[in-house]
Amino acid sequence: MHCVKLLGQSLMARDFDRQVAEIQICIAVLNGFTALGIPVTEAVG
């Protein structure tokens, strides 16, 4: 949740296309954080 707050609570861009791009960048960053938090499991034996 701390990472979400670092990205900002509102959009900075005024143009709609730039707002869409800003949202896509935030989603990509959050997906990266999620991927880092998923443990990698390996079968033993």
MDTraj code that builds the backbone (N, CA, C; nanometers):
import mdtraj as md
import numpy as np

residues = "MET HIS CYS VAL LYS LEU LEU GLY GLN SER LEU MET ALA ARG ASP PHE ASP ARG GLN VAL ALA GLU ILE GLN ILE CYS ILE ALA VAL LEU ASN GLY PHE THR ALA LEU GLY ILE PRO VAL THR GLU ALA VAL GLY".split()
xyz = np.array([
    [0.0829, -0.1191, 0.0000],
    [0.0000, 0.0000, 0.0000],
    [0.0869, 0.1248, 0.0000],
    [0.2026, 0.1161, 0.0628],
    [0.2922, 0.2309, 0.0667],
    [0.3359, 0.2708, -0.0737],
    [0.3588, 0.1731, -0.1602],
    [0.4017, 0.2011, -0.2976],
    [0.2920, 0.2717, -0.3761],
    [0.1668, 0.2363, -0.3497],
    [0.0552, 0.3023, -0.4187],
    [0.0515, 0.4496, -0.3825],
    [0.0752, 0.4807, -0.2563],
    [0.0738, 0.6203, -0.2127],
    [0.1897, 0.6984, -0.2715],
    [0.3025, 0.6313, -0.2959],
    [0.4163, 0.6990, -0.3577],
    [0.3861, 0.7393, -0.5018],
    [0.3016, 0.6620, -0.5701],
    [0.2676, 0.6930, -0.7090],
    [0.1724, 0.8114, -0.7199],
    [0.1026, 0.8427, -0.6142],
    [0.0130, 0.9581, -0.6159],
    [-0.1325, 0.9168, -0.6118],
    [-0.2130, 1.0011, -0.5526],
    [-0.3552, 0.9711, -0.5392],
    [-0.4369, 1.0243, -0.6564],
    [-0.3827, 1.1170, -0.7333],
    [-0.4570, 1.1753, -0.8446],
    [-0.3675, 1.1830, -0.9674],
    [-0.4301, 1.2094, -1.0794],
    [-0.3566, 1.2200, -1.2047],
    [-0.2997, 1.3603, -1.2196],
    [-0.1794, 1.3688, -1.2726],
    [-0.1156, 1.4986, -1.2914],
    [-0.1475, 1.5580, -1.4292],
    [-0.1666, 1.4706, -1.5293],
    [-0.1868, 1.5170, -1.6665],
    [-0.3280, 1.5745, -1.6839],
    [-0.3404, 1.6683, -1.7747],
    [-0.4708, 1.7288, -1.8020],
    [-0.5363, 1.6690, -1.9264],
    [-0.4557, 1.6328, -2.0253],
    [-0.5073, 1.5754, -2.1491],
    [-0.5481, 1.4306, -2.1251],
    [-0.6592, 1.3863, -2.1848],
    [-0.7105, 1.2520, -2.1618],
    [-0.6116, 1.1452, -2.2060],
    [-0.5491, 1.1619, -2.3223],
    [-0.4534, 1.0624, -2.3710],
    [-0.3336, 1.0500, -2.2772],
    [-0.2901, 1.1612, -2.2233],
    [-0.1783, 1.1573, -2.1284],
    [-0.2204, 1.0940, -1.9960],
    [-0.3466, 1.1138, -1.9559],
    [-0.3964, 1.0486, -1.8362],
    [-0.3980, 0.8972, -1.8535],
    [-0.4392, 0.8516, -1.9714],
    [-0.4400, 0.7080, -1.9999],
    [-0.2982, 0.6525, -1.9920],
    [-0.2035, 0.7229, -2.0511],
    [-0.0639, 0.6781, -2.0465],
    [-0.0126, 0.6765, -1.9029],
    [-0.0497, 0.7746, -1.8236],
    [-0.0060, 0.7812, -1.6846],
    [-0.0614, 0.6630, -1.6043],
    [-0.1873, 0.6296, -1.6274],
    [-0.2474, 0.5148, -1.5593],
    [-0.1780, 0.3859, -1.6008],
    [-0.1467, 0.3712, -1.7291],
    [-0.0796, 0.2501, -1.7766],
    [0.0593, 0.2358, -1.7149],
    [0.1288, 0.3464, -1.6980],
    [0.2614, 0.3422, -1.6345],
    [0.2482, 0.3007, -1.4882],
    [0.1492, 0.3561, -1.4173],
    [0.1287, 0.3195, -1.2776],
    [0.0943, 0.1718, -1.2644],
    [0.0124, 0.1200, -1.3551],
    [-0.0230, -0.0214, -1.3522],
    [0.0992, -0.1076, -1.3774],
    [0.1844, -0.0671, -1.4717],
    [0.3057, -0.1438, -1.5001],
    [0.3989, -0.1460, -1.3791],
    [0.4110, -0.0340, -1.3103],
    [0.4960, -0.0278, -1.1906],
    [0.4397, -0.1171, -1.0806],
    [0.3075, -0.1107, -1.0586],
    [0.2462, -0.1942, -0.9552],
    [0.2585, -0.3427, -0.9892],
    [0.2455, -0.3786, -1.1176],
    [0.2637, -0.5177, -1.1579],
    [0.4069, -0.5628, -1.1321],
    [0.5023, -0.4745, -1.1507],
    [0.6413, -0.5077, -1.1208],
    [0.6626, -0.5322, -0.9730],
    [0.6014, -0.4482, -0.8878],
    [0.6114, -0.4682, -0.7436],
    [0.5458, -0.6002, -0.7030],
    [0.4320, -0.6320, -0.7648],
    [0.3644, -0.7574, -0.7346],
    [0.4486, -0.8773, -0.7752],
    [0.5120, -0.8689, -0.8915],
    [0.5980, -0.9782, -0.9380],
    [0.7168, -0.9986, -0.8437],
    [0.7691, -0.8921, -0.7883],
    [0.8800, -0.9046, -0.6944],
    [0.8356, -0.9701, -0.5637],
    [0.7085, -0.9542, -0.5270],
    [0.6606, -1.0074, -0.4011],
    [0.6126, -1.1509, -0.4075],
    [0.6008, -1.2091, -0.5282],
    [0.5534, -1.3465, -0.5420],
    [0.6713, -1.4412, -0.5206],
    [0.6596, -1.5345, -0.4270],
    [0.7704, -1.6275, -0.4033],
    [0.7837, -1.7284, -0.5179],
    [0.9065, -1.7661, -0.5454],
    [0.9341, -1.8651, -0.6483],
    [0.9512, -2.0000, -0.5786],
    [0.8642, -2.0954, -0.6125],
    [0.8717, -2.2271, -0.5501],
    [0.9275, -2.3269, -0.6500],
    [1.0104, -2.4167, -0.5984],
    [1.0712, -2.5205, -0.6819],
    [1.0458, -2.6550, -0.6162],
    [1.0195, -2.7544, -0.6985],
    [0.9985, -2.8888, -0.6490],
    [1.1316, -2.9478, -0.6028],
    [1.1275, -3.0153, -0.4889],
    [1.2479, -3.0778, -0.4343],
    [1.2319, -3.2296, -0.4467],
    [1.3345, -3.2906, -0.5045],
    [1.3329, -3.4373, -0.5098],
    [1.3172, -3.4972, -0.6426],
])
top = md.Topology()
chain = top.add_chain()
for i, resn in enumerate(residues, 1):
    res = top.add_residue(resn, chain, resSeq=i)
    for name in ("N", "CA", "C"):
        top.add_atom(name, md.element.get_by_symbol(name[0]), res)
traj = md.Trajectory(xyz[None], top)
